[in-house]
Amino acid sequence: MTNYKNIFGKPVKFLATDPDNTEAEGQIWYNSTAGAFKSVVVSEAWSSGSPMIFNRAYIAGFGTTTAALGAGGYNSPPATFETATEEYNGSGWATGGALNTGRWGLRGAGSQTAGLVFFGVTPGPPGRTGATEEYDGSAWTNGGSLSEARYQGAAAGTQTAGLAFGGGPAVASPPVSTATEEYNGTAWTTGGALNTVTRDNGSASAAPQTAALSFGGNNGSINAQSEEYDGSTWTVVNSMNTARVVMGGSGVQTDALAYGGTTPPDSAATESYNGTSWSTSPATLATARRYLAGAGSNGSAAVAFQGKSGPTNTTLTEEYNKSINVITAAAWSSGGTMNTGRNAIGGTGTQTAALAYGGSPGGGYSGATETYDGSSFSEVNDMNTARGYVGSAGTQTAALAIGGLGPVRYANVESFDGSSWSEISDLNTLRSGTGAAGTSTSAVAFGGNPGSSPYYSVDTEEYNGSSWSEQNNLSTGRIAAVGSGTQTAALAAGGEISTGTSNATEEYDGTSWTAGGALITARYSAGPATAAPQTDSFIFGGSTPPATTATEAYDGTSWSTRPSLANIRRQGGGAGTSSAAVTFGGNSTPPTILSSSEEFNGETTALNLKTLTTS
């Protein structure tokens, strides 16, 4: 007799709690606590990702969902033919090497460390270009030129075995092409022609040179036609369900995705191809858009980025996943409200055990101190000296308030024990806007404003639990830099310097400072995740000027984007880590003292559980 065990190879299990791993896929179990049969099901969904750095459309995109690349594009006003390259690490975007030739309507293939771009429109004669460039993970070099200069065709393959097909040539009637060219890492040669002249078509960008897929496009009218390439000949196969152009595409010939584009109007639709036919996915982009780019090695995962939504270029990134897991995207959300709103506030601790102290409620300075438990703020004993712009270090129950500004600038330091503040040894140099890192017994303080020239301090001091001692200076004097990490592995990022706002990062090893990767957005008075280590730091908001919502994370080498704050916020307090942070207080634009807080939670995954019923 055929039963579930004979089919699946395992019996129906009786469990008190649901499983939380992929072994549950395809299995049925009885949850004795819930009194129900359950299983997991495959779901398809797009989720929000971190924004790109530059606002543009008509860019090239390729790679995988954890190592994608976007290059070139167009922005206006003013009209800009972009050379910028951005690299995606699965969480956010970082700046890469600049193209040699700024252009839009280009296409690309390969990987993030061995990429290829070609096609495009340049600012001046001859306009449409056949220029090819190769990327090694840091810089672009010129390669062999296409035989036919054109734009907005499609691409597949690798850096040493690339494929270019379709597009709008420089001179043609009609202004679309059937041409296919193959790249061998040095030069382009003619391949088999498409059956239908087309431009603005999509492609399975991860497909090899000998097994490519083209879909949709414009041959005088918008079409849904698909064609497969075998290395020499294109063959017409089943069409897409919805005719469209300038869409994103990724995957391979037997497992591809098409998303976005315009029919018109702009589309949010997603379709998948299994090597035979197209199916419309229940998953749709959150924002319908055209001229977007995409990356992904198969039809189960993709990342779509940039594009135009109506008349507006976007920096949007969305991630597609088809799996048994439900993915909750990283995001900021509203937290509890402080009892006293203020800016120039100190903060430290974790997301669920934070401490907010000092600051200015809009007139004068405050010593107010509040604890946060991840839900609400509670008032505790005030600081002994009311002040703002303090350096912050430690935890909710063992914190330091270092220096600061009130009626005068201070060198005094106070220690918090979870209940009350007490005076401890002063800094050797009084200052406000000091950066800090470490614990209440092993801290480092750096930079700040001493109130007299030179106003941008380079001073570094270490605290050993009883006294402060002078250490090697910062390379660049700065005020209101972000600090995080420990006394022997600290980070100083951004700040106000003598010439304006800084994007510089410096790393401290307990002895001296060395240069780190530059911030994407130069800023000062940003919120730090004070519990984050040097190699996984996290900052948010601040003043560029003006004030910003931008969020960035540091991996020990470079900064990359993360989801932006909901509210413009500068001079706010911060606490937590790169996966669980909180910011509170500060001020907004127009100038408004804030009492609100926001909480950041990193991306999470959970099994897509389904209760089985007879209906």
C-alpha positions as CSV (number, residue, x, y, z in Angstrom):
1,M,0.0,0.0,0.0
2,T,1.4,3.4,-1.0
3,N,1.6,5.8,1.9
4,Y,3.5,9.0,2.9
5,K,6.6,7.1,4.1
6,N,6.8,5.0,0.9
7,I,6.7,8.2,-1.2
8,F,8.9,10.5,0.9
9,G,11.1,7.9,2.7
10,K,10.3,9.2,6.1
11,P,7.3,8.8,8.4
12,V,5.0,11.7,9.5
13,K,6.7,13.0,12.7
14,F,5.0,14.0,15.9
15,L,6.8,17.1,17.2
16,A,6.1,19.5,20.1
17,T,7.6,22.4,18.1
18,D,8.0,23.2,14.4
19,P,11.5,22.5,12.9
20,D,13.6,25.5,12.0
21,N,16.0,24.0,9.3
22,T,15.9,23.1,5.7
23,E,15.4,19.4,6.5
24,A,11.8,20.3,6.9
25,E,11.5,20.8,3.1
26,G,8.9,18.4,1.6
27,Q,8.2,16.9,5.0
28,I,4.8,16.7,6.9
29,W,4.7,16.6,10.6
30,Y,2.1,16.8,13.4
31,N,2.6,19.6,15.8
32,S,1.2,18.2,19.1
33,T,1.2,21.6,20.8
34,A,-0.9,23.2,18.0
35,G,-2.8,20.0,17.3
36,A,-2.3,20.4,13.5
37,F,-0.5,18.8,10.6
38,K,2.1,21.2,9.1
39,S,4.6,21.4,6.3
40,V,6.8,24.1,4.6
41,V,6.0,25.5,1.2
42,V,8.0,27.4,-1.4
43,S,7.3,31.1,-1.7
44,E,8.4,33.8,-4.2
45,A,8.9,37.4,-3.1
46,W,10.8,40.6,-3.7
47,S,12.2,42.4,-0.6
48,S,13.7,45.8,-0.2
49,G,17.5,46.1,-0.2
50,S,20.0,48.8,0.5
51,P,19.9,51.8,-1.9
52,M,22.6,52.4,-4.4
53,I,25.0,55.4,-4.0
54,F,24.5,57.2,-7.2
55,N,21.1,58.1,-8.7
56,R,20.9,57.0,-12.3
57,A,19.3,54.8,-14.9
58,Y,20.3,53.0,-18.1
59,I,23.2,51.2,-16.3
60,A,24.9,47.8,-16.9
61,G,24.4,45.1,-14.3
62,F,25.7,41.6,-13.8
63,G,27.1,39.2,-11.3
64,T,25.4,37.3,-8.5
65,T,23.1,38.2,-5.7
66,T,26.0,38.5,-3.2
67,A,28.6,39.9,-5.7
68,A,26.8,42.1,-8.2
69,L,28.1,45.1,-10.1
70,G,26.5,48.2,-11.6
71,A,28.3,50.6,-13.9
72,G,27.8,53.7,-16.1
73,G,24.3,55.2,-16.7
74,Y,22.7,58.6,-17.1
75,N,21.4,61.2,-14.7
76,S,19.9,64.6,-15.2
77,P,19.7,67.4,-14.6
78,P,22.5,68.2,-15.3
79,A,23.0,65.7,-18.0
80,T,25.7,63.3,-16.7
81,F,27.2,60.3,-18.6
82,E,28.2,58.3,-15.6
83,T,31.5,56.5,-15.1
84,A,30.7,55.4,-11.6
85,T,30.9,51.7,-10.6
86,E,29.2,50.2,-7.6
87,E,29.7,46.8,-6.0
88,Y,27.1,44.8,-4.1
89,N,28.0,42.4,-1.3
90,G,24.5,41.0,-0.6
91,S,23.9,43.7,2.0
92,G,24.9,47.0,0.5
93,W,26.7,48.9,-2.2
94,A,30.3,50.2,-2.1
95,T,32.2,52.4,-4.6
96,G,34.3,50.6,-7.2
97,G,36.7,51.8,-9.9
98,A,35.5,54.3,-12.5
99,L,34.8,53.4,-16.1
100,N,37.2,55.0,-18.6
101,T,34.3,56.1,-20.8
102,G,31.2,57.6,-19.3
103,R,28.1,56.3,-21.1
104,W,24.5,55.0,-20.8
105,G,22.7,52.2,-22.5
106,L,25.6,49.9,-21.9
107,R,25.5,46.2,-21.1
108,G,27.7,43.8,-19.1
109,A,28.6,40.3,-18.3
110,G,30.9,38.2,-16.1
111,S,31.6,38.5,-12.4
112,Q,32.4,41.3,-10.0
113,T,36.1,40.5,-10.2
114,A,36.2,39.7,-13.9
115,G,33.6,41.8,-15.6
116,L,33.0,43.1,-19.1
117,V,30.9,46.1,-20.4
118,F,30.2,47.3,-23.9
119,F,27.7,49.2,-26.0
120,G,26.4,52.6,-24.9
121,V,25.9,56.3,-25.8
122,T,28.7,58.8,-25.0
123,P,28.4,62.6,-24.7
124,G,29.8,63.5,-28.1
125,P,30.4,62.2,-31.7
126,P,30.0,59.5,-32.7
127,G,27.6,59.0,-29.8
128,R,26.9,55.3,-29.9
129,T,30.0,53.4,-29.1
130,G,31.5,49.9,-29.5
131,A,34.0,50.5,-26.7
132,T,34.7,47.5,-24.4
133,E,36.1,47.6,-20.9
134,E,37.2,44.8,-18.6
135,Y,37.1,45.0,-14.8
136,D,39.4,43.2,-12.4
137,G,37.6,44.0,-9.2
138,S,39.2,47.4,-8.7
139,A,39.9,49.1,-12.1
140,W,38.7,49.1,-15.7
141,T,41.0,48.6,-18.7
142,N,40.1,49.0,-22.4
143,G,39.5,45.9,-24.4
144,G,38.7,45.2,-28.1
145,S,35.9,47.2,-29.7
146,L,32.7,45.8,-31.1
147,S,32.5,45.7,-34.9
148,E,29.1,47.6,-34.8
149,A,28.7,50.5,-32.4
150,R,25.3,50.4,-30.7
151,Y,23.4,50.8,-27.5
152,Q,20.7,49.0,-25.4
153,G,21.3,45.6,-26.7
154,A,21.7,42.6,-24.5
155,A,24.6,40.6,-23.0
156,A,25.7,37.2,-21.6
157,G,28.8,35.2,-21.0
158,T,32.0,36.0,-19.2
159,Q,35.0,38.3,-19.5
160,T,36.8,35.9,-21.8
161,A,33.8,34.5,-23.5
162,G,31.3,37.3,-23.8
163,L,28.2,37.7,-26.1
164,A,26.6,40.9,-27.4
165,F,23.4,40.9,-29.4
166,G,20.7,43.3,-30.6
167,G,20.7,47.0,-29.9
168,G,20.4,50.2,-31.7
169,P,23.3,50.8,-34.1
170,A,24.8,54.1,-35.0
171,V,23.5,54.0,-38.6
172,A,20.7,51.7,-39.6
173,S,17.2,51.7,-41.1
174,P,15.3,50.6,-39.1
175,P,17.4,51.7,-36.1
176,V,17.6,48.2,-34.6
177,S,20.0,45.3,-35.1
178,T,20.1,41.5,-35.4
179,A,23.9,41.4,-35.0
180,T,25.5,39.1,-32.6
181,E,29.2,39.3,-31.6
182,E,31.4,37.0,-29.6
183,Y,34.3,38.1,-27.4
184,N,37.3,35.9,-26.6
185,G,39.0,38.2,-24.1
186,T,40.8,40.2,-26.7
187,A,38.6,40.8,-29.8
188,W,35.0,40.5,-31.1
189,T,34.0,38.3,-34.0
190,T,30.6,37.9,-35.7
191,G,28.2,35.2,-34.4
192,G,24.8,34.1,-35.6
193,A,22.2,36.7,-36.2
194,L,19.0,37.1,-34.2
195,N,15.8,36.1,-36.1
196,T,14.2,39.4,-35.1
197,V,15.8,42.8,-35.2
198,T,15.6,44.1,-31.6
199,R,16.9,46.6,-29.0
200,D,15.9,47.2,-25.4
201,N,15.7,43.5,-25.0
202,G,16.4,41.5,-21.8
203,S,18.7,38.6,-21.4
204,A,19.8,35.8,-19.0
205,S,22.9,37.7,-18.0
206,A,24.6,34.7,-16.3
207,A,24.1,32.5,-19.3
208,P,27.3,31.3,-21.1
209,Q,28.3,32.4,-24.5
210,T,27.1,29.1,-26.0
211,A,23.7,29.0,-24.3
212,A,22.2,32.5,-24.2
213,L,18.6,33.7,-23.9
214,S,17.1,36.9,-25.3
215,F,13.6,38.0,-24.5
216,G,11.3,40.9,-25.2
217,G,12.5,44.1,-26.9
218,N,11.5,46.7,-29.5
219,N,11.6,46.0,-33.2
220,G,9.3,48.9,-34.2
221,S,6.8,47.6,-31.6
222,I,7.1,46.1,-28.2
223,N,7.3,42.3,-28.4
224,A,7.4,39.2,-26.2
225,Q,9.5,37.1,-28.5
226,S,12.2,34.8,-26.9
227,E,15.2,33.3,-28.7
228,E,17.9,30.8,-27.6
229,Y,21.5,30.7,-28.8
230,D,23.6,27.6,-29.0
231,G,26.9,29.2,-29.9
232,S,26.2,29.6,-33.6
233,T,22.4,29.9,-34.2
234,W,19.5,31.7,-32.6
235,T,16.2,29.7,-32.4
236,V,12.8,31.2,-31.7
237,V,11.2,29.6,-28.6
238,N,8.0,30.3,-26.6
239,S,7.2,33.9,-26.0
240,M,6.9,35.8,-22.7
241,N,3.4,36.2,-21.3
242,T,3.7,40.0,-21.3
243,A,5.4,42.0,-24.1
244,R,7.8,44.6,-22.7
245,V,11.1,46.4,-23.1
246,V,14.0,47.7,-21.0
247,M,13.5,45.2,-18.3
248,G,15.9,43.5,-15.9
249,G,17.1,40.0,-16.6
250,S,19.2,37.3,-14.9
251,G,19.8,33.6,-14.7
252,V,20.7,31.1,-17.4
253,Q,19.0,29.7,-20.5
254,T,17.1,27.0,-18.6
255,D,16.4,29.0,-15.4
256,A,15.9,32.7,-16.1
257,L,14.0,35.6,-14.7
258,A,12.6,38.8,-16.3
259,Y,11.4,41.7,-14.2
260,G,10.2,45.2,-14.5
261,G,10.4,47.1,-17.8
262,T,7.6,48.9,-19.6
263,T,4.7,47.7,-21.6
264,P,4.0,50.7,-21.3
265,P,3.2,51.7,-18.5
266,D,6.1,50.8,-16.2
267,S,5.8,47.2,-15.0
268,A,6.4,45.4,-11.7
269,A,5.8,42.0,-13.1
270,T,8.2,39.0,-12.8
271,E,8.3,36.0,-15.2
272,S,10.4,32.9,-14.9
273,Y,11.7,30.7,-17.8
274,N,12.4,27.0,-17.3
275,G,14.0,26.3,-20.7
276,T,10.7,25.7,-22.4
277,S,8.1,28.2,-21.3
278,W,7.5,31.4,-19.3
279,S,5.4,31.5,-16.1
280,T,4.1,34.7,-14.4
281,S,5.3,34.8,-10.9
282,P,3.1,35.9,-8.0
283,A,6.0,38.1,-6.9
284,T,6.1,41.6,-8.1
285,L,8.6,44.4,-7.6
286,A,7.5,46.9,-4.9
287,T,8.2,49.7,-7.4
288,A,7.3,49.4,-11.1
289,R,10.2,50.7,-13.2
290,R,12.1,50.5,-16.5
291,Y,15.7,50.7,-17.6
292,L,16.7,48.8,-14.5
293,A,19.6,46.3,-14.2
294,G,19.8,42.9,-12.6
295,A,22.1,40.1,-11.5
296,G,21.7,36.5,-10.4
297,S,23.0,33.1,-11.4
298,N,19.7,31.3,-11.6
299,G,15.9,31.7,-11.4
300,S,15.6,31.3,-7.7
301,A,17.5,34.4,-6.6
302,A,18.1,37.8,-8.2
303,V,18.9,41.4,-7.3
304,A,17.3,44.3,-9.3
305,F,18.6,47.8,-9.0
306,Q,18.2,51.4,-10.2
307,G,16.0,52.3,-13.2
308,K,13.3,54.9,-13.8
309,S,10.0,55.0,-12.1
310,G,7.9,57.4,-14.1
311,P,10.1,60.4,-14.9
312,T,12.4,59.8,-11.9
313,N,15.6,57.9,-11.6
314,T,15.9,55.7,-8.6
315,T,18.6,54.2,-6.3
316,L,16.3,51.3,-5.4
317,T,17.5,47.8,-4.8
318,E,15.2,44.8,-4.5
319,E,16.0,41.2,-3.9
320,Y,14.1,38.2,-5.3
321,N,14.0,34.8,-3.6
322,K,12.2,31.6,-4.4
323,S,12.7,29.3,-1.5
324,I,11.1,27.6,1.6
325,N,12.2,30.6,3.6
326,V,10.4,33.9,4.2
327,I,12.9,36.7,4.1
328,T,12.3,39.8,6.2
329,A,14.5,42.6,4.8
330,A,16.8,44.8,6.9
331,A,15.0,48.0,7.9
332,W,14.6,50.8,10.3
333,S,11.3,51.0,12.3
334,S,9.9,53.3,15.0
335,G,11.0,52.7,18.5
336,G,10.0,54.2,21.9
337,T,9.7,57.9,22.6
338,M,12.2,59.6,25.0
339,N,10.8,61.5,28.0
340,T,12.9,64.5,27.1
341,G,13.7,65.3,23.5
342,R,17.2,66.7,22.9
343,N,20.1,66.9,20.5
344,A,23.9,66.8,21.0
345,I,23.0,63.7,23.1
346,G,25.4,60.9,24.3
347,G,24.5,57.3,23.9
348,T,25.9,53.8,24.3
349,G,24.9,50.2,25.0
350,T,22.8,47.8,22.8
351,Q,19.5,48.0,21.1
352,T,17.6,46.5,24.0
353,A,19.8,48.0,26.8
354,A,20.8,51.5,25.7
355,L,21.6,54.6,27.7
356,A,20.9,58.2,26.6
357,Y,22.4,61.1,28.5
358,G,23.0,64.8,28.4
359,G,22.3,67.0,25.4
360,S,20.3,70.1,24.7
361,P,16.5,70.2,24.8
362,G,16.6,73.3,22.6
363,G,17.8,75.9,25.1
364,G,20.7,75.3,27.5
365,Y,22.1,71.9,28.3
366,S,20.7,68.9,30.2
367,G,22.1,66.2,32.5
368,A,19.0,64.0,32.0
369,T,19.7,60.3,31.7
370,E,17.3,57.7,30.3
371,T,17.6,53.9,29.9
372,Y,16.0,52.1,26.9
373,D,14.9,48.4,27.1
374,G,14.0,48.0,23.4
375,S,10.5,49.2,24.0
376,S,10.4,52.3,26.3
377,F,12.6,54.9,27.9
378,S,12.8,55.4,31.7
379,E,14.3,58.3,33.6
380,V,17.2,57.6,36.0
381,N,19.5,59.9,37.9
382,D,20.9,62.9,36.1
383,M,24.6,63.5,35.3
384,N,26.3,65.7,37.8
385,T,27.3,68.3,35.1
386,A,24.6,69.2,32.5
387,R,26.2,69.2,29.1
388,G,26.0,68.0,25.5
389,Y,28.5,66.8,22.8
390,V,30.0,64.3,25.2
391,G,32.1,61.3,24.1
392,S,30.4,58.0,24.8
393,A,31.7,54.6,25.8
394,G,30.7,51.5,27.7
395,T,27.3,49.8,28.4
396,Q,24.0,50.7,29.9
397,T,25.2,49.8,33.3
398,A,28.8,50.9,33.0
399,A,29.1,54.0,30.8
400,L,31.4,57.0,30.4
401,A,30.5,60.6,29.5
402,I,33.7,62.2,28.3
403,G,34.3,66.0,28.1
404,G,31.5,68.0,26.5
405,L,30.0,71.5,26.2
406,G,27.8,73.5,28.6
407,P,28.3,77.1,29.6
408,V,32.0,76.2,29.0
409,R,33.9,73.2,27.6
410,Y,34.8,70.4,30.0
411,A,37.6,68.0,30.7
412,N,35.6,66.2,33.4
413,V,34.5,62.7,32.9
414,E,31.7,60.9,34.6
415,S,31.0,57.2,35.1
416,F,27.6,55.6,35.3
417,D,27.0,52.4,37.3
418,G,23.5,51.6,36.2
419,S,21.9,53.9,38.8
420,S,23.9,57.1,39.3
421,W,26.8,59.1,37.9
422,S,30.1,59.8,39.7
423,E,33.1,62.0,38.8
424,I,36.3,60.2,37.8
425,S,39.6,61.4,36.5
426,D,39.5,64.3,34.0
427,L,40.9,64.3,30.5
428,N,44.3,65.9,30.1
429,T,42.8,68.2,27.5
430,L,39.3,69.7,27.8
431,R,37.2,69.4,24.7
432,S,33.7,68.8,23.2
433,G,32.6,66.7,20.3
434,T,35.1,64.0,21.2
435,G,34.9,60.6,19.6
436,A,35.2,57.6,21.9
437,A,35.3,53.8,22.0
438,G,35.7,51.0,24.5
439,T,34.5,50.2,28.0
440,S,34.1,52.2,31.2
441,T,37.5,50.8,32.4
442,S,39.3,50.6,29.1
443,A,38.4,53.5,26.8
444,V,39.9,55.7,24.1
445,A,38.9,59.3,23.4
446,F,40.0,61.2,20.2
447,G,39.6,64.5,18.5
448,G,37.1,67.2,19.5
449,N,37.0,70.9,19.9
450,P,39.2,72.4,22.7
451,G,37.7,75.8,22.3
452,S,40.9,77.5,21.1
453,S,43.1,77.2,18.1
454,P,43.7,74.7,16.7
455,Y,40.0,74.0,17.1
456,Y,40.2,70.6,15.4
457,S,42.0,68.4,17.9
458,V,44.2,65.4,17.0
459,D,44.6,64.4,20.6
460,T,44.1,60.8,21.6
461,E,43.9,59.7,25.2
462,E,43.4,56.2,26.8
463,Y,41.6,55.5,30.1
464,N,42.8,52.5,32.2
465,G,40.1,52.6,34.9
466,S,41.8,55.2,37.0
467,S,43.5,57.9,34.8
468,W,43.9,59.2,31.3
469,S,47.2,59.1,29.4
470,E,48.2,60.8,26.1
471,Q,48.7,58.6,23.1
472,N,49.7,59.0,19.4
473,N,47.6,61.6,17.6
474,L,45.0,61.2,14.9
475,S,46.3,61.8,11.4
476,T,43.7,64.5,10.9
477,G,42.1,66.7,13.6
478,R,38.4,66.5,13.7
479,I,35.2,67.3,15.7
480,A,32.2,65.0,16.1
481,A,33.6,62.0,14.5
482,V,31.9,58.6,14.9
483,G,33.6,56.3,17.3
484,S,33.2,52.5,17.8
485,G,35.1,49.4,18.7
486,T,37.5,48.8,21.6
487,Q,40.5,50.6,23.1
488,T,42.9,48.4,21.1
489,A,40.8,48.2,17.9
490,A,38.9,51.5,17.6
491,L,37.4,53.4,14.6
492,A,37.1,57.1,13.9
493,A,34.9,57.9,10.9
494,G,33.9,61.3,9.4
495,G,33.8,64.4,11.4
496,E,34.1,68.1,10.9
497,I,37.6,69.2,9.8
498,S,39.3,72.5,9.1
499,T,38.3,72.4,5.4
500,G,34.7,71.2,5.9
501,T,33.2,67.7,6.3
502,S,35.4,64.6,6.2
503,N,34.8,61.1,4.8
504,A,38.1,59.8,6.2
505,T,38.2,56.7,8.4
506,E,41.1,56.0,10.8
507,E,41.7,52.7,12.6
508,Y,43.4,52.5,16.0
509,D,45.4,49.5,17.2
510,G,46.0,50.6,20.8
511,T,49.2,52.4,19.7
512,S,48.7,54.4,16.5
513,W,46.2,55.4,13.9
514,T,46.2,54.2,10.2
515,A,44.0,55.1,7.3
516,G,40.9,52.9,6.6
517,G,38.3,53.0,3.8
518,A,36.6,56.3,3.1
519,L,32.9,56.8,4.0
520,I,30.5,57.0,1.0
521,T,28.9,60.1,2.5
522,A,31.1,62.6,4.3
523,R,29.4,63.6,7.6
524,Y,29.8,64.6,11.2
525,S,27.5,64.3,14.3
526,A,26.3,60.9,13.1
527,G,24.9,58.2,15.3
528,P,27.3,55.3,16.0
529,A,26.4,51.7,16.9
530,T,28.7,51.9,19.9
531,A,28.7,48.1,20.6
532,A,29.9,47.4,17.0
533,P,33.5,46.2,16.6
534,Q,36.0,48.0,14.4
535,T,35.6,45.5,11.5
536,D,31.8,45.6,11.6
537,S,31.0,49.2,12.3
538,F,27.7,51.0,11.6
539,I,26.8,54.7,11.4
540,F,23.6,56.5,10.6
541,G,22.3,60.0,10.0
542,G,24.5,63.0,10.8
543,S,25.2,66.3,8.9
544,T,26.8,66.4,5.5
545,P,25.6,69.2,5.7
546,P,22.6,69.2,5.3
547,A,21.3,66.5,7.6
548,T,21.0,63.0,6.1
549,T,19.2,59.7,6.5
550,A,22.1,57.7,5.0
551,T,23.3,54.6,6.8
552,E,26.6,52.8,6.1
553,A,28.4,49.7,7.4
554,Y,32.1,49.0,7.5
555,D,33.7,45.6,7.0
556,G,37.2,46.5,8.0
557,T,38.1,47.6,4.5
558,S,35.3,49.5,2.9
559,W,31.9,51.2,3.7
560,S,28.7,50.0,1.9
561,T,25.2,51.3,2.0
562,R,22.4,50.0,4.3
563,P,18.7,51.0,4.4
564,S,18.2,54.6,5.2
565,L,16.7,56.1,8.4
566,A,13.0,57.0,8.2
567,N,13.8,60.5,9.5
568,I,16.5,63.0,8.8
569,R,18.5,63.0,12.1
570,R,21.8,64.6,13.2
571,Q,23.4,65.0,16.7
572,G,21.4,61.9,17.8
573,G,22.6,59.2,20.2
574,G,23.3,55.7,19.1
575,A,23.8,52.2,20.4
576,G,24.0,48.6,19.3
577,T,25.5,46.7,16.4
578,S,25.3,46.5,12.6
579,S,22.5,44.0,12.9
580,A,20.6,45.5,15.9
581,A,21.0,49.2,16.4
582,V,19.0,52.1,17.9
583,T,19.2,55.9,17.4
584,F,17.4,58.4,19.6
585,G,17.0,62.2,19.9
586,G,18.9,64.6,17.7
587,N,17.4,67.2,15.4
588,S,15.8,67.2,12.0
589,T,15.2,69.6,9.1
590,P,13.7,72.2,9.5
591,P,15.3,72.5,12.9
592,T,13.2,70.3,15.2
593,I,14.4,68.7,18.5
594,L,13.5,65.0,18.3
595,S,12.3,62.7,21.1
596,S,11.7,59.8,18.8
597,S,13.8,56.8,18.3
598,E,14.4,54.3,15.4
599,E,15.5,50.7,15.6
600,F,17.5,48.9,12.9
601,N,17.2,45.1,12.5
602,G,19.2,43.2,9.9
603,E,17.8,40.7,7.4
604,T,16.2,37.6,8.9
605,T,15.0,34.3,7.4
606,A,12.4,31.8,8.7
607,L,10.8,28.7,7.2
608,N,7.5,29.4,5.4
609,L,5.4,27.1,7.5
610,K,1.9,26.1,6.4
611,T,-0.9,24.4,8.5
612,L,-2.5,21.7,6.4
613,T,-6.3,21.6,6.2
614,T,-8.8,19.6,4.3
615,S,-10.2,22.7,2.6
